[in-house]
Amino acid sequence: MKKKILLLLLFVLVAIQFVPALPESTAEPQDSILLRKDLPGEVASILKKSCNDCHSNTTHWPWYAHIAPVSFWIGHHVEEGREHFNLSDWEQYTPERKAHKIEELAEEVKEEEMPLPSYTWLHHQAKLTDEERHVLITYFESL
Ligand code: HEC
């Protein structure tokens, strides 16, 4: 009986590996804020290290992101992140949408809600210093 349950579990674990869980990752899209000529290098590097994996179409997947069920959880975060605020689609946003996103960004970053703690837990370098928070908010508010 125990052996059957273990075999069944193993089968399920193997089977779920074939369920697509991660949204596609592409090359830098033309409308990406990261391609703006006036984007300061410092802002670009903060966005890349702390936000890009969840808020762009150019997500870099770590090896463990490919293993189900972790992949379901990470894939869902990235889908939601892209939906709410997508650096890759920035230039397609209407002026009103940009203004609204900038307000939200300032709030989320000030309150240290972004980057998500579940992300900085594994990506220590993504944690923002007070100085980086200031640089990021000041730049977006200048747009
Ligand atoms: C691990 C993935 C992840 C990382 C990294 C991350 N975010 Fe998010 N972010 C999300 C998710 C998921 C949501 C939507 C749900 C929520 O608000 O919690 C979100 C929501 C937001 C929103 C709100 C948009 C709205 O419409 O409500 C903003 C703004 C934002 N993030 C900015 C940032 C910035 C700036 C960074 C980097 C400093 C960052 N995020 C890093 C996953 C992430």
Boltz pocket constraint, residues with backbone or C-beta under 6 A from the ligand:
constraints:
  - pocket:
      binder: B
      contacts: [[A, 46], [A, 47], [A, 50], [A, 51], [A, 52], [A, 53], [A, 54], [A, 55], [A, 76], [A, 77], [A, 78], [A, 80], [A, 81], [A, 84], [A, 85], [A, 101], [A, 104], [A, 105], [A, 106], [A, 108], [A, 109], [A, 114], [A, 115], [A, 116], [A, 118], [A, 119], [A, 126], [A, 128]]
      max_distance: 6.0
